[in-house]
Amino acid sequence: MSETLGKLREIQLEVDSILSNAYIDKLEGSINWGDLRCVNVSQCLNVYNEVYYTVEIEEASPTAYKLQEYVFYKLFEKYPDLDIRVSTEW
C-alpha cells in the first residue's frame, strides 16, 4: 500500500471513529445516524499546486453544516497541517 493510500485510509477510519462518538442530541440537521459513515477520502492537487483532502460522509443532508463543522474540527485536532474539506450527502 502506498504512503498516500495509507494516509487516506487512516483519515477515513478516523472520520468513522469521530462519527461513532458524535453526540447525537447536540448535532442538528437531517442525519441518518444508523448508516452514517465516511464513504470516500480523496487527495487533491489544484492548479496552484496546493494539496488538500476531501472527506465525503454519506447519510446526512448536504446542509448538515453542524455535522460537517464538528468533523472538520475533530480532524483539525489530529491533522493540523492538512487542509481537509468535509461534505455530506445522501
Protein Blocks (a to p, Z undefined) as FASTA:
>chain_A
ZZklmmmmmmmmmmmmmmmmpcfklpgcjddfklgccfbdcddddfkopacdddddehia
fklmmlmmmmmmmmmmmmmmbccdddddZZ
